[in-house]
Amino acid sequence: MKLAIAAACLAAGLTLASQAFADGRTVVTLAQPVAKPIEFVADGGVWRCADTACVAETTQDETFGWTQCHAVAKQAGSPVTEFKDEYHVLQPAALDRCNAHIGGTSQTALSQPAPQTAAR
């Protein structure tokens, strides 16, 4: 009987632990392509980038946000135009925070038409 209880507790613990560490896939679209495929660890995810896409197959739900986005943008060396997982999409204001101090242009600037200048 004690063995059955211990086995049930172990199974429940493993189920909870796996859910805490593997909440889902996060996909990033970069404004500029990476020069060559890269792989790095940022905010609990193993990221693989090629061309204008970066993907982490498993990331913790708690880390989703502009700080994780910023870590990826910094490692990739490009502003991010889209940051999403199965349940969330980073909104424009958060993308601007993500892209702060990253070379290139912010999401807001990318989505806005260039201002027109009057001819003299």
Sequence and secondary structure as in RCSB ss.txt:
>XXXX:A:sequence
MKLAIAAACLAAGLTLASQAFADGRTVVTLAQPVAKPIEFVADGGVWRCADTACVAETTQDETFGWTQCHAVAKQ
AGSPVTEFKDEYHVLQPAALDRCNAHIGGTSQTALSQPAPQTAAR
>XXXX:A:secstr
 HHHHHHHHHHHHHHHHHHHH  EEEEEEESS  SS EEEEETTEEEEEETTEEEEEEE GGG SHHHHHHHHHH
HTS EEEEEESS B  HHHHHHHTTTSSS  HHHHHS        
